[in-house]
Amino acid sequence: MIDIDRLRSCLDDAHEAEPWLRSLRVANLPAAHLNFTRMAEHGVTLDLLSQISEQFAAAAPMLADPDMAMNNLERFVATSRNPMATAALFERDPNALPNLLQIFSTSQHLSDLLVVDQEAYDLLRMTEGHPVARAALVEELVNEVRALGNYSEVMASLRRYKRRETLRIAYGDVVRNQPVETVTRQISYLADAIVEAALDYAQRYLHEQYGTPLRSDGERSRFVVLGLGKLGGVELNYSSDIDLIFLYDEDGQTDARRVVSNQEYFERLAKEVIRLLTEPTELGAAYRVDLR
């Protein structure tokens, strides 16, 4: 561990800090010096910075890109609600920082998600990347969406859920070294849950306007979303689009005052589902959808 007085001198003098920074295996010494200086400016005490330095040096040989990890660590600490409390967590839990550094050195996209959504990190520490059953994901998200009142809230909920669950899956992938089959299955289950939640909301939204689509025998006309390609094979990767087909089982019309044919109703339903999944928002889109 670097001595506190020595660390103070290193923070004041970038040239003097070079031997210390080289021990962290970073290539861009001025950038790394600035990272540490900024963490100190955000309220991280010297003793905590010394702990971070020691843990970083121990983890550095296993990191894919120590410079990338250092830069993302500084961003993560700087944007946290309480930078000193975050640094203190690293001191209390010796696994917290090394695990986080693996993500910070592996994926800029996932690092950015952790920086902009600090609550996601709390969930990561709770779940530790463990796989979740498809039914549990569907139930959780459908119930969450049912409590919301409008389109913008639903679209934000779907996108936040994807972000956080993707981080959970990536944690299991990068930190826990789960098999590829487990990772692709989890990514596919997540897509299933988001599509089901979008469909559930779209059906409730259209029911208010058009009622229930009925068959000629008076029973409800059924509708199904089929997942094809990698989704159908439960083999999605992190950047996959999803291949979907929409089917309904019989012509007829709806039972509300504003009557429309089943064909028109289900065409509207398909469009609403696609809109919920693909429309750009400040949180991005949930998925790219291929209907071909």
C-alpha positions in Angstrom: 0.0 0.0 0.0 1.3 3.4 -0.9 2.2 5.6 2.1 -0.3 8.5 2.7 2.4 11.1 2.7 3.8 9.6 -0.5 0.4 9.5 -2.1 -0.1 13.2 -1.2 3.1 14.1 -2.9 2.2 12.0 -6.0 -1.1 13.7 -6.3 0.6 17.1 -6.2 3.4 16.2 -8.7 2.6 14.1 -11.8 6.3 13.5 -12.5 6.9 12.1 -9.0 3.8 9.9 -9.4 5.2 8.0 -12.4 6.8 5.0 -10.6 3.6 4.5 -8.5 1.3 4.7 -11.6 3.5 2.3 -13.5 2.9 -0.3 -10.7 -0.8 -0.1 -11.7 0.1 -1.2 -15.2 -1.6 1.8 -16.9 0.0 3.0 -20.1 -1.3 6.6 -20.0 0.3 7.9 -16.9 -1.0 11.5 -17.1 -4.6 10.3 -17.6 -4.3 8.0 -14.6 -2.8 10.7 -12.5 -5.8 12.9 -13.4 -8.2 10.1 -12.5 -6.8 9.9 -9.0 -6.6 13.6 -8.6 -10.3 14.0 -9.6 -11.4 11.2 -7.1 -9.6 13.2 -4.4 -11.4 16.3 -5.5 -14.7 14.5 -5.3 -14.1 13.8 -1.6 -12.4 10.4 -1.5 -9.9 10.6 1.4 -6.2 9.7 1.0 -6.5 6.5 3.0 -9.3 5.3 0.8 -7.4 6.3 -2.3 -4.5 4.3 -1.0 -6.8 1.3 -0.6 -8.1 1.7 -4.1 -4.6 1.9 -5.5 -3.6 -1.3 -3.7 -6.6 -3.2 -5.0 -6.2 -1.8 -8.5 -2.5 -2.9 -8.6 -3.5 -6.4 -7.5 -6.3 -6.7 -10.1 -4.4 -5.0 -13.0 -2.6 -8.1 -14.3 -6.0 -9.8 -14.9 -7.6 -6.7 -16.6 -8.0 -6.6 -20.3 -7.4 -2.8 -20.4 -6.2 -1.2 -17.1 -6.4 2.3 -18.6 -10.0 1.8 -19.6 -10.8 0.4 -16.1 -9.1 3.3 -14.4 -11.0 5.9 -16.4 -14.4 4.2 -15.9 -13.7 3.8 -12.2 -13.1 7.5 -11.8 -16.3 8.3 -13.7 -18.2 5.8 -11.6 -16.9 7.3 -8.3 -17.5 10.9 -9.5 -21.1 10.4 -10.4 -22.1 8.3 -7.4 -24.4 9.9 -4.8 -21.6 9.8 -2.2 -18.1 9.2 -3.6 -16.5 8.7 -0.2 -19.2 6.1 0.7 -18.6 4.3 -2.6 -14.8 4.2 -1.9 -15.5 3.0 1.6 -17.5 0.1 0.2 -14.5 -1.0 -1.8 -12.5 -1.0 1.5 -15.2 -3.0 3.4 -15.8 -5.6 0.6 -12.5 -6.8 -0.9 -14.4 -8.3 -3.9 -16.4 -5.3 -4.9 -13.7 -3.3 -6.7 -11.9 -6.2 -8.4 -15.3 -7.5 -9.8 -16.3 -4.0 -10.9 -12.9 -3.4 -12.6 -13.4 -6.5 -14.7 -16.5 -5.0 -16.3 -14.9 -1.5 -16.5 -12.0 -3.0 -18.5 -14.1 -5.3 -20.7 -17.1 -3.3 -22.0 -17.4 0.5 -22.4 -21.1 0.1 -23.1 -21.7 -1.8 -19.8 -19.5 0.7 -18.0 -21.5 3.6 -19.3 -24.7 1.9 -18.0 -23.2 1.6 -14.5 -22.2 5.2 -14.5 -25.6 6.6 -15.5 -27.6 4.1 -13.4 -26.0 3.8 -10.0 -28.9 1.8 -8.6 -28.0 -0.9 -11.1 -24.8 -1.5 -9.2 -26.7 -2.1 -6.0 -28.8 -4.7 -7.8 -25.7 -6.3 -9.2 -24.2 -6.8 -5.7 -27.5 -8.3 -4.6 -27.9 -10.7 -7.5 -24.2 -11.4 -8.2 -25.1 -12.3 -11.7 -27.1 -15.5 -10.8 -29.4 -16.7 -13.6 -33.1 -16.0 -13.2 -36.0 -18.2 -14.5 -37.9 -17.0 -17.5 -41.3 -17.0 -15.6 -39.8 -14.9 -12.8 -38.6 -12.2 -15.3 -41.9 -12.1 -17.1 -43.9 -11.9 -13.9 -41.7 -9.1 -12.4 -41.8 -6.9 -15.5 -45.4 -7.4 -16.4 -46.4 -6.5 -12.9 -44.2 -3.4 -13.0 -45.7 -2.2 -16.2 -49.2 -2.8 -15.1 -48.7 -0.3 -12.3 -47.8 2.5 -14.9 -50.2 4.9 -16.5 -48.9 6.0 -19.9 -46.8 5.1 -22.9 -43.7 7.1 -21.9 -43.6 5.5 -18.5 -43.9 2.1 -20.0 -41.2 2.6 -22.6 -38.9 3.9 -19.9 -39.6 1.0 -17.7 -38.9 -1.6 -20.5 -35.6 0.1 -21.3 -34.5 0.5 -17.7 -35.3 -3.2 -17.1 -33.3 -4.3 -20.1 -30.3 -2.2 -18.9 -30.3 -3.6 -15.4 -30.9 -7.2 -16.4 -28.3 -7.0 -19.1 -25.8 -5.8 -16.4 -26.8 -8.8 -14.2 -26.3 -11.2 -17.2 -22.9 -9.5 -18.1 -21.8 -9.8 -14.5 -22.5 -13.6 -14.6 -20.7 -13.7 -17.9 -17.6 -11.6 -17.2 -17.1 -12.0 -13.5 -18.6 -15.4 -12.8 -17.5 -17.0 -16.1 -20.9 -18.6 -16.7 -21.1 -20.9 -19.8 -22.1 -19.3 -23.1 -25.3 -21.4 -23.1 -26.4 -19.9 -19.8 -25.6 -16.3 -20.9 -27.5 -16.6 -24.3 -30.4 -18.3 -22.5 -30.6 -15.4 -20.0 -30.5 -12.8 -22.8 -33.3 -14.6 -24.6 -35.4 -14.9 -21.5 -35.0 -11.2 -20.9 -36.2 -10.5 -24.5 -39.2 -12.8 -23.9 -40.1 -10.8 -20.7 -39.8 -7.4 -22.4 -42.0 -8.6 -25.4 -44.6 -10.1 -23.1 -44.8 -6.9 -21.0 -45.1 -4.8 -24.1 -47.8 -7.0 -25.5 -49.7 -7.0 -22.1 -49.7 -3.2 -22.0 -50.6 -2.8 -25.7 -53.6 -5.2 -25.3 -54.9 -3.2 -22.3 -54.3 0.1 -24.1 -56.3 -1.1 -27.2 -59.0 -2.7 -25.0 -60.0 0.7 -23.7 -60.7 1.9 -27.2 -62.0 -1.1 -29.1 -63.0 -3.7 -26.5 -62.3 -7.4 -27.1 -61.8 -9.0 -30.6 -64.3 -11.9 -30.9 -64.5 -14.9 -33.2 -67.7 -15.9 -35.0 -68.5 -18.3 -32.1 -68.4 -15.4 -29.6 -65.1 -16.5 -28.0 -62.1 -14.2 -27.8 -59.9 -14.2 -30.9 -56.4 -15.3 -29.8 -53.1 -13.6 -30.6 -49.6 -14.9 -30.4 -46.1 -13.5 -30.9 -43.6 -16.1 -32.2 -39.9 -15.6 -31.7 -37.8 -16.9 -34.5 -34.1 -16.9 -35.3 -31.7 -16.6 -32.3 -34.6 -15.6 -30.0 -36.6 -18.7 -31.0 -33.4 -20.8 -30.5 -32.8 -19.2 -27.1 -29.4 -18.1 -28.5 -29.6 -14.2 -28.4 -26.3 -12.3 -27.8 -26.0 -8.8 -26.3 -26.5 -7.0 -29.6 -29.0 -9.2 -31.4 -32.1 -7.9 -32.9 -35.2 -10.0 -32.5 -37.2 -11.8 -35.2 -40.9 -11.8 -34.6 -44.0 -13.1 -36.3 -47.6 -12.0 -35.2 -50.5 -14.4 -35.7 -54.2 -14.3 -34.8 -56.6 -17.1 -35.2 -59.9 -16.0 -36.7 -61.6 -13.0 -38.3 -64.5 -11.2 -36.6 -64.9 -7.9 -34.9 -64.5 -6.2 -31.5 -67.3 -5.9 -29.0 -67.0 -2.2 -28.0 -69.1 0.8 -29.1 -66.2 1.6 -31.5 -66.3 -1.6 -33.6 -63.3 -2.6 -35.8 -62.5 -5.8 -37.6 -60.2 -8.3 -36.0 -57.7 -7.7 -38.8 -57.6 -4.0 -38.0 -57.5 -4.6 -34.3 -54.6 -7.0 -34.5 -52.7 -4.8 -37.0 -53.0 -2.0 -34.5 -51.9 -4.3 -31.7 -48.8 -5.4 -33.7 -47.9 -1.8 -34.4 -48.2 -0.8 -30.7 -46.0 -3.7 -29.6 -43.4 -2.7 -32.2 -43.6 0.9 -31.1 -43.0 0.0 -27.5 -40.0 -2.0 -28.4 -38.3 0.1 -31.0 -39.2 3.8 -30.6 -36.1 5.8 -29.7 -36.2 7.5 -26.3 -33.6 9.2 -24.1 -32.9 5.6 -22.8 -32.6 4.4 -26.4 -34.7 1.6 -27.9 -35.4 -1.7 -26.2 -34.8 -3.8 -29.4 -34.4 -3.7 -33.1 -37.3 -5.9 -34.5 -37.2 -7.8 -37.7 -40.6 -8.8 -39.1 -39.4 -10.2 -42.4 
